[in-house]
């Protein structure tokens, strides 16, 4: 027990000894020694709290109350703060005294829309019967492999097109580590001329204003979903007082989205060079990369590749780059919630203004970008804005990375012209619908982007083309469903996801999503009440999660009324 003697205090005529130990749980010496061993000589700075919670979770497979108290003591944080952060994130198993610890191994099974259509519910039921007590079967939301549905994860090892036999074999063999990926590594990237554009920028061979103009001319926009013009964002942050920071968002948790994973699996240094060029253009010397925890193999790879980049920097004054690990919270895809998480806090969106470009990470002006937005920067500088503007259909310009899943023959990431229609995308890139399935409807922008019927399959897919239909393209996560599916069931799945992922900060979202799920599960929908509830969520929610959550249910009422009869 860690004790601190306190002098006697005089109260009136009586002298009493002050409390020798603090109230509440005391620091367990064994737990403190274990925490100190895990942390080693690393800094105890507050913003590393989530990183250190991961260390405990990874090593012990759960986080005990004793370890929480010891970690709070070691980092000089309140126990309440450490507890509320640890319990906010889905990937931390916080165990109180007397509670049973989790099974030795956890198998996570995705139950989001694409996996549900591919039989996730039956898979979960079968695994629960087949696995013993030493294996915990856990339902989880989208894990970024929607084109390989259904998907399970044994420990940290993903199982694509999962079935009981595949999962059981991996469990028996003890295969729990991340899979092996084979991207273009640092040595090959440099040998092929990689980082030369960045070196030219740093050497003064490119003028900042001309580079900003090229970004404007290309029409490149934020590809995480918001669609804010990249060149304009760089100018806004560049005009803010120094020091400025950058935060890169790779927390693509929107059900149906996996494009960032696709590019990082193949060419991570193209993204890293674009990131460094952006840092040069905006005069930024410190960068934080926030990667979703589900991408364990990518995290291992990026740690190795960033070490190589630091050991052999292409320029003498390379910005400081930090890689931070998410912990299973969809809300952290929202830029200010991500910033809170990087700072070691619960991922709760901030009220705005001020905007993160003005007061962002650690109170500094912050350039926040989705990974894919930065991935294309090098190509635009190397090949000119025409590499984007020469593409497009139906009056639109540019290229879009469509993450396509569902009832098509060739799901995956398809780089296609902006403005392509859903029917064109299915026929030209996805190999048509699965045999025996007729195109019935689609989510154009993931769970939050709404649902459109097949009769609107000829609408151009791009920013600003879907709003009149009550939808948006977002990160271009396209989920295709057929006449074998029901839009109302998929809408319930989406709303259940929002209920689980609401941060709980604001009542309209926290309570509204829960009430909507209950109402939508009824055989007959109370449409006036659902619409009233939807309007409150849209008008009063703090961030985009609550504001967009009603889109699927409103779409069902508007475009699939026959399903509600």
N, C-alpha and C positions, 0 to 999 in steps of 0.2 A: 504494500500500500504506500502510495506517495503521500507523505505528510509534510506539512509546513507549520512549524511552531508559531503561535501568535501570542503576543504579550497579553497579560491580564489587563482587563479594563475596569475602571471604577465607575459604578453607576450609583449615584447618591451616596449612602453610607456603606453600601455593600460592594465588595470586590468579587467579580466573577471571571472565570476563565473563558476566553473566547473559544469558539469552535475550533478544534484542532484540524479537522478535515472539512472540506467543502460539502455542501448538500449534494444529494443525488449519488449516482454511481461513482465509485472511486476507481482510480487508475490501477489496473492490474499489472504488476511488474512483469509478469510473463508476456502478456499481450503487448506491453510497451517495448519489451526487448525484441519481440517478433516484428513489430512495425518498424522499429529502428533498423533492423537487419534488412527488411525489404526496401526501405528508402535509401539506405546507405548514406553517402555523402551528398546526395542531391539537395538542392535548395528546398527550404520549407515554405516558400512563398505561397500565399493564399490561392493564387490562380491555378496551382497544380493539384488542388484538392481532388478533382475528378480523376486525374492521372493516378494518384496514389490510391484512391478507392479501387481503381482497376487492378492495381498491383495486388491488393489484398484479395479481391474477388478471383483473380486468375490463379493465385497460389493456393488458396484455401477452398475455392469453389463457392464460397459464401462470405458474408461479412458479419461477424459476431458483434454483439453489443460491446464486449470487452475491447475489440479492435477499434470500434468507432470512438470509444472514450479515449483510448490510447492515441489514436490519430489526432483527435481534437487537442489533446494535451501537447503532443509533439509539434503541431502546427500553430499552437497558441490561438486556436479558434474556439468559439463556444460549442459545447456539445450539441446544442439545439441546431446550430447552423450546419454542422457536419451531418447530423441525422436527417435534416430536411432535404439536404442535397442528395444524400445516398438513397433516400426513399423516393425521390422524384423520378429517378431514371429506372427504366424497366430492366436493365441488364445487371443491376445490383440486387443480390439476395440478402437482405438485412434480416438477421435472425436474433430475436430477443432471448433472454435467459429462459430456459425451460421449453422453448419451442423446438420442434424437430428440425434438423438440418435437411437441406435438399438431398435428393438422391445423388449418388456418386457421379452420374452422368445425366446431362440434359439433352434431349432431342427436341429441337424447335421445329414446328411445322407451320408454314405460312397458310393463313386462311383468308387472304384478301381475294379480290374478285377473280383474277385469272386463275389462281390456284383452286378457288372454290369451284369454278367451272370445270377444272381438270380433276376433280374428285378428292379435294383435300379433306373434306369432312369424313368420307369413308376411310381415307388413309389414317387419319387421327384415331378414329374408333378402332381400326384394326391394330394399330401400334399399341394403343392402350391395353388391348387384350394380349398382345404377343410379348410385350416387354415385361421384364420382371421388376421387382421393387427397387432395384439398383438403377433404374432408368426412369427419368421423369419426362413425360411427354407434355410439351407446352405449346399452346396455340400462340402464334405471334403474327403481327402484321407484315406487310410486304418487306422482303429482304433483298430486292433488287435483282431477281432472276426470273422475272415473270414469263420470259420466253421459253423457260425450261420447266414449266409447271407440270405437276405439283412439286414443290421444293421443300426439303427438310434439311436441317443442319445438325450433325452429330458432333457435339462439342463446338468446335469451330470449323468443322469440315462439311461443306455443302454437298447435298445429294440432289442432283438434278433429275427430273423425271422420276421422282422418288416412288418406291413401293416398299412393302414390308420386307421383302427379301434383300434389297439393296441396303436398307437401313440396318437390318439385323446382321448382315455380314460385316459391316463397318463397326458395329457395336462389339461383335465377337472378336474382331481383329484389333480392337482398341484404336481405331483410326479416328482421332479427334482433332488433329492439328489442321491448320488451313491448307487448302489445296495449293499445288504448284502452278504458277503462271509464268508465261514466257514473253514478256514485253521486250521492246527495243531498250537495251541497257545503255548506261552512260558511255561506255567505250565505243559501242557501235554508233550511237547517236553522234558523238563528237567526230568519229571517223567519217561520217557522212555529211559533215559540215554543220552539225548542230551547234547552237549557241553563237554562230557567226553573226547573225543579225543582232543579237544582244550585244556582242562585242563591238559591232559597228556603232550601235547607239551610244554606248559608253565612251567610245573614242571620238564622238562628235560628228560622225559621218551622216547621221540623221538628225534633222531639226525637229524639236519637240512639236512645234506648231504644225509642221507638215505631217507628222505622224498622227496628231489629233485630227487633222483634216482627212487623212486616209481612213481613220476609224469612222468618221462621219460619212464619208463617201461610200464606204462599204455597206452601210446600213446595219452593221453588227449591233445587236441588242442583247440585253441580259437574257441568257438562255436557261435561267433557273425557274422562270415563270413570269417574272414581272415585266420583262421586255423593255427596260429602260435603256435608251441609246448609250452605248459604251463610251463614245467620244465625249458626249455631254457629261457623263458621270466623271470621267477623268478630269475634265476642266473644272467641275464644281469642287472636287476634292483638292485639286492642285491650287485653287484659290484660297484654301483654308490655311490658317497659320500652322507652321511646323512645330514639333515633329508630327508627321502623319503616319498612319499605320495601314496595313492591308489585312483583310480577313477573307479567306477563300472558302466558299461554301461547297463542301462535297457531302452534304447530308441529304442526298436525294431519297427522301422517305415517302414521297408521293406514290401510292399504289399504282403500279404500271410503269414506273420510271426506272430505267437502268442504263441510260446513255452515258453517264459519267463513268460508270464502271466499265462499259465497253471500251471507251477511249483510254482509260488508265490501264486496263489489262494489256493494251497494245503499244501505246506510245506515250508514256508518262512525261518524258522530257520535252515533248512538244508543248505540253501544258506548262511545265516548269519554265521553259524559255519565255513563253507568252506572259507568264506571271512576272518574271524579272523585267521584261520590257515595260510592262505596265508600271512596275515600281520605279523604273528609270523615268518614265514620262511624267509621273506624278510626284517624283522626288520623295520616295519612301525607302526607309532603311531597315524596316522590320516587318516581317510577314508571318501571319498565323494561318496554317492550313487546318481546317476542321473536317475530319473524315468520319463518316458514319461507321459505327462499330461493327456492323454486319460485313464490312469489306476487310476481313482480317488478312487475307492474302495480299491485298493491295497495301495495307498498312505495313506489313513486313517488308514488302518490296520497296515502298517509298522510304522507309527508314534506311535501307541499304543504299538506295540511289542518292538520297540526300547526303549521306555520309561521303559518298564518292564526289558529289558536287562540291561539298565543303573542302574536301582534301585536295581537289584539283579545280579550283575556281576558274571560270573563264575570264574573270576580271579580278583586280586586286581588292576592290572594296565591295565584295558580294554582300547583299543585305542579309541580316540575320533571319533565318527561317525556322519556325517552330511547327512541329506536327502535333496536333491535338486530336484526341480520340473521343468521339461521341459515346453515348452510353444507352442508346435506345430511346430516343424521344423525337417523334416526328415534328413537334413544334420547333425544334432547333433548326429546321430548315428555314424558318422565318429569321431574317437577318439580325434583328436586335436580340431575339432569343438565343441565337447562335453566339452572339457576342457575350451575353450573360454567361453562357456555358463555358466559353473560353476563359472567362474570368473566374471560373470555379464555382459558379452559382447554379441555382435552379434555372432551367431554360425558359424564362417567362418573358414574353414580349414587353418592350418598353412603350410607354405612351409617347407619342410624337406630335408636334416638335418638342425638342430638337431632333433632327434626323441624324442617322449615324455618320453621314458625310460631315456633319458639324461636330457632334459629340458622340463618338462611337466607342471603340475598344479602349478601355482604361481612360476614358474621358477625352480621348484624342480624335481629331478628324480621321475617318476611316474609309478607305476604298473597299467596299464589299463586292465580291464577284462570285458568280457560279463558275465552276471549273471549266465547263465547255466554252463559256464566253472568252476565257483566256486561251483556250486551246487553239482558236483560230487566229490569234493575233499575229503569230509569226508568219503564217501563210499570207495574210493580208499585206504585211510589209514586204515580204519576199516576192510575191506575185502580183501585187497591186489589188485595189478594191474590186477589180473586175472578176477576181476568182469567186466573189460572191454575187456581184450585181449581174453577171452574165447568165445567171440562173433564175428561174421563176416561171410560174404559170398563172394564167387567168388574171393578169394585171399586177401580180405580186413579184417582188424581187428578193433573191437570196436563196440560201439553203437551210434546211431544217433537219435535225437528227430526230427521226420519229422512233420512239420505243414502242414497238407493236407487239401485242400479245393477244391471246384469246383464240377464237375459232378460225384461224387462218393456217395455211399449209407451211408458210415460211415466216414465223415470227422472228423478231430480233430488232436490232437497230438498223434503220434504213435511212441513209442520207439522200434526201429527195428535194426537188425544187419547192420553195415556199409557194403556197397557193395551190398545191396539188389537192385534188379532191379525195375523199375517202374511197370511192369506188376505184379511182385510178391507182391509189396506193395499194389497195388489195390486189388488183389485177396485175399491175406492172411490177410490184416489188415483193408482194407477199404470196405469190403463187396461187391466188384465189382462196376461196373458202374451203374448209375441210369438207371431204366427201360426205354427203348426206346433211349438210348444214346450209341453210339459206340465210344470207345477210339480213339481219333484223334491226340492229342498232349498234351504237358505239359511244364510248367515252372519248372525246377528242383531247382532253387534257387531264387525265387521271381521275381520281375519285372526286376531286373538287371542281373539275371542269364542266360538270353537267353531263347529260346524256342526250344524244340525238338519234332519231329513227333513221332507218334505211332510206326513207323518202327524202331525207336531207343529206344523202350521201354524195351529192354533187356540189356542195358548198366548199369554196376554197378554204384550205386549212392554213391559217397564218394568224399573226397578231392582228387584232382589230377587225377580223372578219366574222367572228362568231357571237359577238356581244348581242346583236339584234335577236339572236335565237336563245338568249339566256345562258350562254356557255362561253368558255374561253379555252384557248389552246394551251396556256401555261407552259409546262416543260415538254409538251408534245408527247405525252404518255397516252398512246392510243390503245384502248381495249375494245376488241371487236367481239360482239356476241351474236348469236343466231336464233333461229326460230325454236331451238331446243331450250332456250333460256327465257327468263322473265326479267324485264327491266326493273320491276318492283323489288324482286329479291336482291338484285345487284345494288339497288339503291339502299336497301336495308343494310347490306354488307358495308357499303360506304359510310352510312351514318353511324353504324356500330364502331367503325374505325375512328371516326371523329370523336365519338363519345370516349373511347379509350385513350385517345391521344390529346384531348383537351388538357391544357396546363392547369385549368381550374381557377385561373386568376379572376376572370370576369363571369358574372352570373349568367348572362345571356347565352354564352357558349357552354359553360359547365352544365347548367340545368337544361338549357334548350336542346342540346344534342341527346341527353338522356331521355327527356320527355318525347322527343321526336322518334327515337328508337321504339319506345313502348307503343306509341300511336301507330307507327308504320308496321308493327308486327300484328296488328289487328286484322282480321279478315276483311273488314270494311274500314277504309280510311275516313277519318273525320277531316275532310278537305278544308273547310273554313278554319278550323282550329289549327291545322298544320300550316296554313298560309299565314295566319296571325303570328304563330310561333316563328315561322321563317323570317317574317318581316322584322320582328324584334331582334333576332339574331343578326340579321344584316345591318340593321341600324345601330345597334348598341354594342356589338362585340369589339374588343380592342384590336384584334388582328385578323388576318385573312382566313384563319382556320374557321372561326365562328361565322365570319361574313360569307364564306363560300360553302359552308357545310349544307345549307338548304338546296343548293343547285341540283343535286340528283333527285331529291323528292319533288321539287318543282317541275323538273323535266318529265318525270313519270306522269304527273297530273296533266301536263300540257300535251305531251306527245304520245303517251301510251294509256289513254283513258280507258280503253277496253279492258285493261288488266285490273282495273279497280272496280269493275261492275260485279 
